[in-house]
Amino acid sequence: MTRVAAVDCGTNSIRLLVADADPDTGELVELDRRMTIVRLGQGVDRTGRLAPEALERTFAACREYAAAVKEHGAERLRFVATSASRDAENRDEFVRGVLDVLGVEPEVITGDQEAEFSFTGATKELKGRADLAKPYLVVDIGGGSTEFVVGDEHVQAARSVDVGCVRMTERHLVVDGKVTDPPTAEQIAAMRAGIETALDLAERTVPLSEARTLVGLAGSVTTISAIAQELPAYDSAAIHHSRVPYDKVREITEWLLRSTHAERAAVPSMHPGRVDVIAAGALVLLTIMERTGADEVVVSEHDILDGIVWSLC
């Protein structure tokens, strides 16, 4: 086995996975998996730049991750950066900071590359499951973008669109610097229209309706699973490969859209960094399920991080 480390830096969170991986058997032994909400994409949609405080939060998390990588003795490290750093005018500042802390240069990957990694990470364990029909539609709902990938054994089509829980919240639910709590019917309608437009764009490349199994990734989807199961705390083992019916997703989304900050924060499985953006993320998932006709979503804790690990092997 090869011991490697992967970092995925997105718009809302930065995550680390250190694992022993055997490409011959497909076995992956997880040694350290962690996530920190840093909101790197704070204000990027409006200003086009990474905010100084967002960069400092990200570099602080990188320092913690550097210590973990050293402690576990990983042979190789790959750092992948996604939507927010693709969009920012001052991304060179971000690149220099990561290089100083971790000793590797972040790869600011394209949306299509992001989709490839997500598909590999999400589906490697699913192959051979007779209860899950192919092709799969893997949907990775991030902070700034959502990746759509259709494939069987390999990727057949992929597209990234600029719809994510942070971007939709900042674009449609923020007034005078504050998130409307709860959003108005007009705000929800505008947000849904934006999501529908993005799905139209995705469908030009990805045959969404041809997929037989919808696989959902990232924090918005996993949080919805935790709420559906009424978990007393976030439990990765209970969430991984759970299946949430469409009716339950709709019920949870409708509640999130009419709830207050305090009500959402009181959910025991809710990460504090998702309280203000989870409603937008849930609406993205619900709209996708309505567009594709999916009667359930299979939730995966394995995603782009796992795909990055396999790329190192």
C-alpha positions as CSV (number, residue, x, y, z in Angstrom):
1,M,0.0,0.0,0.0
2,T,1.0,3.6,-0.6
3,R,0.4,6.3,2.1
4,V,-0.7,9.5,0.5
5,A,-2.5,12.7,1.4
6,A,-5.0,14.8,-0.4
7,V,-6.4,18.3,0.3
8,D,-9.5,19.6,-1.4
9,C,-10.0,23.4,-0.9
10,G,-13.4,24.5,-2.0
11,T,-15.5,27.6,-1.7
12,N,-16.9,26.8,1.8
13,S,-14.6,24.2,3.3
14,I,-11.1,22.8,3.2
15,R,-10.7,19.0,3.7
16,L,-7.9,16.6,4.3
17,L,-7.6,12.8,3.7
18,V,-4.6,10.7,4.6
19,A,-4.9,7.1,3.5
20,D,-3.2,3.9,2.6
21,A,-4.3,2.9,-0.9
22,D,-3.8,-0.2,-3.0
23,P,-4.6,0.4,-6.6
24,D,-4.4,-3.3,-7.5
25,T,-7.1,-4.3,-5.0
26,G,-9.0,-1.0,-4.8
27,E,-8.6,-1.1,-1.0
28,L,-8.4,2.3,0.8
29,V,-7.6,2.5,4.5
30,E,-8.5,5.9,5.9
31,L,-6.1,7.2,8.5
32,D,-7.2,10.8,8.9
33,R,-10.2,12.6,7.4
34,R,-11.1,16.1,8.6
35,M,-13.0,19.2,7.4
36,T,-12.7,22.9,8.4
37,I,-15.2,25.5,7.3
38,V,-13.1,28.5,6.1
39,R,-15.5,30.2,3.7
40,L,-12.6,30.9,1.2
41,G,-15.2,32.1,-1.3
42,Q,-16.6,34.8,1.0
43,G,-17.6,37.7,-1.3
44,V,-15.8,36.3,-4.4
45,D,-19.0,36.4,-6.5
46,R,-19.4,40.1,-5.7
47,T,-15.8,41.4,-5.6
48,G,-13.9,38.9,-7.8
49,R,-11.2,38.7,-5.0
50,L,-10.3,36.4,-2.1
51,A,-10.8,38.4,1.1
52,P,-7.8,38.8,3.5
53,E,-9.7,37.2,6.4
54,A,-10.8,34.3,4.3
55,L,-7.2,33.6,3.2
56,E,-6.0,33.7,6.8
57,R,-8.7,31.2,7.9
58,T,-7.6,28.9,5.0
59,F,-3.9,29.2,5.8
60,A,-4.6,28.5,9.5
61,A,-6.3,25.2,8.5
62,C,-3.4,24.4,6.2
63,R,-1.0,24.7,9.1
64,E,-3.0,22.1,11.0
65,Y,-3.1,19.9,8.0
66,A,0.6,20.1,7.4
67,A,1.2,18.8,11.0
68,A,-1.2,15.9,10.4
69,V,0.5,15.0,7.0
70,K,3.9,15.0,8.7
71,E,2.6,13.0,11.7
72,H,1.2,10.2,9.5
73,G,4.3,10.2,7.2
74,A,2.5,10.5,3.9
75,E,4.8,9.9,0.9
76,R,3.0,12.2,-1.4
77,L,0.6,15.1,-1.1
78,R,-1.7,16.7,-3.7
79,F,-3.6,19.9,-3.1
80,V,-6.5,20.6,-5.3
81,A,-8.4,24.0,-5.3
82,T,-11.7,24.5,-6.9
83,S,-14.4,27.1,-7.6
84,A,-13.5,30.1,-5.5
85,S,-9.8,30.1,-6.3
86,R,-10.6,29.7,-10.0
87,D,-12.7,32.8,-10.0
88,A,-10.4,35.1,-7.9
89,E,-8.2,37.9,-9.4
90,N,-5.7,37.5,-6.5
91,R,-5.4,33.7,-6.6
92,D,-1.6,34.0,-6.8
93,E,-1.7,35.2,-3.2
94,F,-3.5,32.0,-2.3
95,V,-1.0,29.9,-4.2
96,R,2.0,31.4,-2.5
97,G,0.5,31.0,0.9
98,V,-0.3,27.3,0.4
99,L,3.1,26.6,-1.0
100,D,4.8,28.3,2.0
101,V,2.7,26.2,4.5
102,L,2.4,22.8,2.9
103,G,5.3,22.8,0.5
104,V,3.2,22.0,-2.6
105,E,1.5,24.3,-5.1
106,P,-2.2,24.1,-5.2
107,E,-3.6,22.9,-8.5
108,V,-6.4,25.2,-9.5
109,I,-8.3,22.6,-11.5
110,T,-11.1,23.0,-14.0
111,G,-14.7,22.1,-13.3
112,D,-14.3,19.1,-15.6
113,Q,-11.3,17.8,-13.7
114,E,-13.2,18.3,-10.5
115,A,-16.0,16.2,-11.9
116,E,-13.7,13.4,-12.8
117,F,-12.2,13.2,-9.3
118,S,-15.7,13.3,-7.7
119,F,-17.0,10.5,-9.9
120,T,-14.0,8.2,-9.2
121,G,-14.2,8.8,-5.4
122,A,-18.0,8.4,-5.3
123,T,-18.4,5.3,-7.4
124,K,-15.4,3.1,-6.8
125,E,-17.2,1.3,-4.0
126,L,-20.5,1.1,-5.8
127,K,-19.4,-1.0,-8.7
128,G,-20.9,-4.4,-8.4
129,R,-23.9,-3.3,-6.4
130,A,-26.8,-5.1,-8.0
131,D,-29.3,-2.9,-6.2
132,L,-28.0,0.3,-7.9
133,A,-28.7,0.5,-11.6
134,K,-26.2,2.2,-14.0
135,P,-25.4,4.7,-15.3
136,Y,-24.8,6.8,-12.3
137,L,-25.4,10.5,-12.1
138,V,-22.9,11.9,-9.5
139,V,-23.8,15.4,-8.3
140,D,-21.3,17.2,-6.1
141,I,-23.0,20.3,-4.6
142,G,-20.2,22.6,-3.5
143,G,-20.1,26.1,-2.2
144,G,-19.5,27.8,-5.5
145,S,-20.3,25.3,-8.1
146,T,-22.0,22.0,-8.7
147,E,-20.5,19.2,-10.8
148,F,-22.6,16.8,-12.8
149,V,-21.1,13.5,-14.0
150,V,-22.8,10.7,-15.8
151,G,-20.9,7.4,-16.2
152,D,-20.9,3.6,-15.9
153,E,-17.4,2.2,-15.4
154,H,-16.0,5.4,-16.6
155,V,-17.1,9.0,-17.1
156,Q,-19.3,9.5,-20.1
157,A,-20.1,13.2,-19.7
158,A,-19.4,15.9,-17.2
159,R,-20.2,19.6,-16.6
160,S,-19.5,22.1,-13.9
161,V,-21.9,25.0,-13.4
162,D,-21.7,28.0,-11.1
163,V,-24.4,27.0,-8.7
164,G,-23.4,26.2,-5.1
165,C,-24.8,26.8,-1.6
166,V,-22.6,29.8,-0.8
167,R,-22.9,31.4,-4.3
168,M,-26.7,31.0,-4.3
169,T,-27.0,32.4,-0.8
170,E,-24.8,35.4,-1.5
171,R,-26.5,36.1,-4.9
172,H,-30.1,35.7,-3.8
173,L,-30.5,35.8,0.0
174,V,-28.2,38.5,1.2
175,V,-29.6,42.0,1.6
176,D,-27.5,44.8,3.0
177,G,-24.8,42.4,4.0
178,K,-27.1,40.1,6.0
179,V,-28.8,36.8,5.1
180,T,-32.5,37.2,5.0
181,D,-33.8,34.9,7.7
182,P,-36.0,33.2,6.6
183,P,-35.9,34.1,2.9
184,T,-38.9,35.7,1.2
185,A,-41.0,33.9,-1.4
186,E,-39.6,36.2,-4.1
187,Q,-36.0,35.4,-3.0
188,I,-36.7,31.6,-3.2
189,A,-38.3,32.0,-6.6
190,A,-35.3,33.9,-7.9
191,M,-32.9,31.3,-6.5
192,R,-34.8,28.4,-8.0
193,A,-34.9,30.2,-11.4
194,G,-31.1,30.6,-11.2
195,I,-30.7,26.9,-10.4
196,E,-33.0,25.9,-13.3
197,T,-31.0,28.0,-15.7
198,A,-27.8,26.3,-14.5
199,L,-29.5,22.9,-15.0
200,D,-30.4,23.9,-18.6
201,L,-26.7,24.6,-19.1
202,A,-25.6,21.3,-17.6
203,E,-28.1,19.4,-19.7
204,R,-26.4,20.6,-22.9
205,T,-23.5,18.4,-22.0
206,V,-24.7,15.8,-19.5
207,P,-27.8,13.6,-20.3
208,L,-29.2,14.0,-16.8
209,S,-32.5,12.1,-17.5
210,E,-30.6,9.0,-18.7
211,A,-29.1,8.2,-15.3
212,R,-30.6,5.4,-13.3
213,T,-29.0,6.1,-9.9
214,L,-28.5,9.6,-8.4
215,V,-25.4,9.8,-6.1
216,G,-25.1,13.0,-4.0
217,L,-21.9,14.3,-2.5
218,A,-20.6,17.1,-0.2
219,G,-21.9,18.8,2.9
220,S,-25.4,20.0,1.8
221,V,-26.3,16.4,0.8
222,T,-24.7,14.7,3.8
223,T,-26.4,17.2,6.1
224,I,-29.8,16.4,4.6
225,S,-29.2,12.7,5.2
226,A,-28.3,13.4,8.8
227,I,-31.5,15.5,9.3
228,A,-33.6,12.8,7.6
229,Q,-32.2,10.2,10.0
230,E,-32.6,12.5,13.0
231,L,-29.1,11.7,14.0
232,P,-28.1,13.0,17.5
233,A,-24.7,14.1,16.0
234,Y,-23.0,14.0,12.7
235,D,-22.2,10.3,12.0
236,S,-20.2,9.5,8.8
237,A,-20.8,5.8,9.1
238,A,-24.6,6.2,9.3
239,I,-24.6,8.8,6.4
240,H,-22.3,6.9,4.0
241,H,-24.5,5.1,1.4
242,S,-27.7,6.1,3.1
243,R,-30.7,6.6,0.8
244,V,-33.0,9.6,1.1
245,P,-36.3,9.5,-0.7
246,Y,-37.5,12.5,-2.8
247,D,-40.4,13.2,-0.5
248,K,-38.1,13.5,2.5
249,V,-35.7,15.8,0.6
250,R,-38.7,18.0,-0.3
251,E,-39.9,18.0,3.3
252,I,-36.5,19.0,4.7
253,T,-35.9,21.6,2.0
254,E,-39.3,23.3,2.7
255,W,-38.5,23.3,6.4
256,L,-35.0,24.8,5.9
257,L,-36.4,27.5,3.7
258,R,-38.9,28.7,6.3
259,S,-36.8,28.1,9.4
260,T,-34.8,30.8,11.3
261,H,-31.1,30.8,11.9
262,A,-31.7,29.7,15.5
263,E,-33.9,26.7,14.4
264,R,-31.3,25.5,11.9
265,A,-28.5,25.9,14.4
266,A,-30.4,23.8,16.9
267,V,-30.2,20.7,14.6
268,P,-27.7,18.5,16.4
269,S,-26.0,17.3,13.2
270,M,-25.7,20.7,11.6
271,H,-22.1,22.1,11.3
272,P,-22.1,25.8,12.4
273,G,-20.5,26.8,9.2
274,R,-23.5,25.5,7.2
275,V,-26.3,27.1,9.1
276,D,-26.6,30.1,6.7
277,V,-26.1,28.2,3.4
278,I,-27.8,24.8,3.9
279,A,-31.2,26.0,2.7
280,A,-29.7,27.0,-0.7
281,G,-27.8,23.7,-0.9
282,A,-31.0,21.8,-0.2
283,L,-32.9,23.6,-2.9
284,V,-30.2,22.8,-5.4
285,L,-30.5,19.1,-4.6
286,L,-34.3,19.2,-4.6
287,T,-34.4,20.9,-8.0
288,I,-32.0,18.4,-9.5
289,M,-34.2,15.5,-8.2
290,E,-37.2,17.2,-9.8
291,R,-35.4,17.7,-13.1
292,T,-34.1,14.1,-13.3
293,G,-37.2,12.4,-11.8
294,A,-35.0,10.6,-9.2
295,D,-37.1,9.0,-6.5
296,E,-34.1,8.9,-4.1
297,V,-30.5,10.1,-3.6
298,V,-27.7,7.7,-2.6
299,V,-25.5,9.7,-0.2
300,S,-21.7,9.2,-0.4
301,E,-19.1,10.4,2.1
302,H,-16.5,9.5,-0.5
303,D,-16.0,12.1,-3.1
304,I,-13.3,14.3,-4.7
305,L,-10.9,13.7,-1.8
306,D,-11.0,10.0,-2.5
307,G,-10.6,10.6,-6.2
308,I,-7.5,12.7,-5.5
309,V,-6.0,9.9,-3.4
310,W,-6.5,7.4,-6.2
311,S,-4.9,9.8,-8.7
312,L,-1.7,9.7,-6.5
313,C,-1.6,5.9,-6.9
